Amino acid sequence: MVRISIAAVLAFAVSTLALSPNNAGAKNVGGGNAQQFITGGCVNNADCQSACCANLSGVGICSAEAAAFQAGKAGCNFVDPNAAATIAAAKAQVAKQGF
Protein backbone atom coordinates (compact mmCIF):
# COMPACT_ATOMS: atom_id res chain seq x y z
CA MET A 1 0.00 0.00 0.00
CA VAL A 2 1.31 3.46 -0.89
CA ARG A 3 0.92 6.15 1.73
CA ILE A 4 1.16 9.76 0.77
CA SER A 5 1.51 12.28 3.55
CA ILE A 6 -0.36 15.55 3.57
CA ALA A 7 2.99 17.35 3.67
CA ALA A 8 4.07 15.61 0.44
CA VAL A 9 0.84 16.55 -1.30
CA LEU A 10 1.13 20.18 -0.16
CA ALA A 11 4.79 20.37 -1.20
CA PHE A 12 3.88 19.10 -4.66
CA ALA A 13 0.98 21.55 -4.96
CA VAL A 14 3.14 24.51 -3.98
CA SER A 15 5.94 23.49 -6.34
CA THR A 16 3.57 23.35 -9.30
CA LEU A 17 2.19 26.84 -8.76
CA ALA A 18 3.93 29.47 -10.87
CA LEU A 19 5.04 32.46 -8.84
CA SER A 20 4.56 35.86 -10.44
CA PRO A 21 3.98 39.41 -9.17
CA ASN A 22 0.43 40.09 -7.98
CA ASN A 23 -1.30 42.59 -10.32
CA ALA A 24 -3.40 43.96 -7.46
CA GLY A 25 -0.35 45.95 -6.36
CA ALA A 26 0.30 47.56 -9.75
CA LYS A 27 -0.29 51.06 -8.36
CA ASN A 28 2.74 50.64 -6.07
CA VAL A 29 5.24 49.64 -8.77
CA GLY A 30 7.92 52.28 -9.22
CA GLY A 31 6.60 54.56 -6.48
CA GLY A 32 9.70 54.18 -4.34
CA ASN A 33 7.67 54.83 -1.19
CA ALA A 34 7.80 51.38 0.44
CA GLN A 35 4.08 50.78 -0.09
CA GLN A 36 4.23 47.51 -2.04
CA PHE A 37 3.14 44.31 -0.26
CA ILE A 38 4.93 40.96 -0.44
CA THR A 39 4.20 39.28 -3.81
CA GLY A 40 3.60 42.66 -5.47
CA GLY A 41 5.78 43.82 -8.34
CA CYS A 42 8.73 46.17 -7.84
CA VAL A 43 11.52 47.86 -9.73
CA ASN A 44 13.86 48.09 -6.72
CA ASN A 45 13.95 47.68 -2.93
CA ALA A 46 12.45 51.15 -2.36
CA ASP A 47 9.06 49.95 -3.65
CA CYS A 48 8.70 47.20 -1.03
CA GLN A 49 7.47 47.42 2.57
CA SER A 50 9.91 44.60 3.26
CA ALA A 51 12.79 46.52 1.58
CA CYS A 52 13.44 43.41 -0.54
CA CYS A 53 12.77 43.44 -4.27
CA ALA A 54 13.76 39.92 -5.29
CA ASN A 55 14.78 38.86 -8.79
CA LEU A 56 12.32 36.32 -10.19
CA SER A 57 13.69 35.44 -13.63
CA GLY A 58 14.31 39.09 -14.51
CA VAL A 59 11.14 40.42 -12.87
CA GLY A 60 10.99 42.17 -9.50
CA ILE A 61 8.74 40.78 -6.78
CA CYS A 62 8.58 42.06 -3.21
CA SER A 63 9.63 39.33 -0.83
CA ALA A 64 10.39 38.75 2.81
CA GLU A 65 14.17 38.64 3.17
CA ALA A 66 13.91 35.15 4.67
CA ALA A 67 12.13 33.94 1.52
CA ALA A 68 14.26 35.81 -1.02
CA PHE A 69 15.80 32.58 -2.38
CA GLN A 70 12.64 30.46 -2.38
CA ALA A 71 10.32 29.56 -5.27
CA GLY A 72 12.83 30.49 -7.96
CA LYS A 73 13.74 33.92 -6.56
CA ALA A 74 17.40 34.97 -6.73
CA GLY A 75 17.63 37.23 -3.69
CA CYS A 76 16.95 40.84 -2.71
CA ASN A 77 18.37 44.03 -4.26
CA PHE A 78 16.93 43.51 -7.73
CA VAL A 79 17.06 46.66 -9.86
CA ASP A 80 14.89 46.41 -12.96
CA PRO A 81 16.95 47.32 -16.05
CA ASN A 82 13.66 47.99 -17.86
CA ALA A 83 12.10 50.04 -15.05
CA ALA A 84 10.44 52.56 -17.38
CA ALA A 85 8.67 49.82 -19.34
CA THR A 86 7.72 47.97 -16.15
CA ILE A 87 6.24 51.14 -14.63
CA ALA A 88 4.34 51.90 -17.86
CA ALA A 89 2.91 48.36 -17.87
CA ALA A 90 1.90 48.74 -14.22
CA LYS A 91 0.14 52.04 -14.97
CA ALA A 92 -1.72 50.36 -17.84
CA GLN A 93 -2.75 47.58 -15.44
CA VAL A 94 -4.06 50.18 -12.95
CA ALA A 95 -6.09 51.84 -15.72
CA LYS A 96 -7.48 48.43 -16.75
CA GLN A 97 -8.40 47.56 -13.15
CA GLY A 98 -9.86 50.96 -12.41
CA PHE A 99 -8.11 51.25 -9.02
C-alpha positions in Angstrom: 0.0 0.0 0.0 1.3 3.5 -0.9 0.9 6.1 1.7 1.2 9.8 0.8 1.5 12.3 3.5 -0.4 15.6 3.6 3.0 17.4 3.7 4.1 15.6 0.4 0.8 16.6 -1.3 1.1 20.2 -0.2 4.8 20.4 -1.2 3.9 19.1 -4.7 1.0 21.5 -5.0 3.1 24.5 -4.0 5.9 23.5 -6.3 3.6 23.4 -9.3 2.2 26.8 -8.8 3.9 29.5 -10.9 5.0 32.5 -8.8 4.6 35.9 -10.4 4.0 39.4 -9.2 0.4 40.1 -8.0 -1.3 42.6 -10.3 -3.4 44.0 -7.5 -0.4 46.0 -6.4 0.3 47.6 -9.7 -0.3 51.1 -8.4 2.7 50.6 -6.1 5.2 49.6 -8.8 7.9 52.3 -9.2 6.6 54.6 -6.5 9.7 54.2 -4.3 7.7 54.8 -1.2 7.8 51.4 0.4 4.1 50.8 -0.1 4.2 47.5 -2.0 3.1 44.3 -0.3 4.9 41.0 -0.4 4.2 39.3 -3.8 3.6 42.7 -5.5 5.8 43.8 -8.3 8.7 46.2 -7.8 11.5 47.9 -9.7 13.9 48.1 -6.7 14.0 47.7 -2.9 12.5 51.2 -2.4 9.1 50.0 -3.6 8.7 47.2 -1.0 7.5 47.4 2.6 9.9 44.6 3.3 12.8 46.5 1.6 13.4 43.4 -0.5 12.8 43.4 -4.3 13.8 39.9 -5.3 14.8 38.9 -8.8 12.3 36.3 -10.2 13.7 35.4 -13.6 14.3 39.1 -14.5 11.1 40.4 -12.9 11.0 42.2 -9.5 8.7 40.8 -6.8 8.6 42.1 -3.2 9.6 39.3 -0.8 10.4 38.8 2.8 14.2 38.6 3.2 13.9 35.2 4.7 12.1 33.9 1.5 14.3 35.8 -1.0 15.8 32.6 -2.4 12.6 30.5 -2.4 10.3 29.6 -5.3 12.8 30.5 -8.0 13.7 33.9 -6.6 17.4 35.0 -6.7 17.6 37.2 -3.7 17.0 40.8 -2.7 18.4 44.0 -4.3 16.9 43.5 -7.7 17.1 46.7 -9.9 14.9 46.4 -13.0 17.0 47.3 -16.1 13.7 48.0 -17.9 12.1 50.0 -15.1 10.4 52.6 -17.4 8.7 49.8 -19.3 7.7 48.0 -16.1 6.2 51.1 -14.6 4.3 51.9 -17.9 2.9 48.4 -17.9 1.9 48.7 -14.2 0.1 52.0 -15.0 -1.7 50.4 -17.8 -2.8 47.6 -15.4 -4.1 50.2 -12.9 -6.1 51.8 -15.7 -7.5 48.4 -16.8 -8.4 47.6 -13.1 -9.9 51.0 -12.4 -8.1 51.3 -9.0 
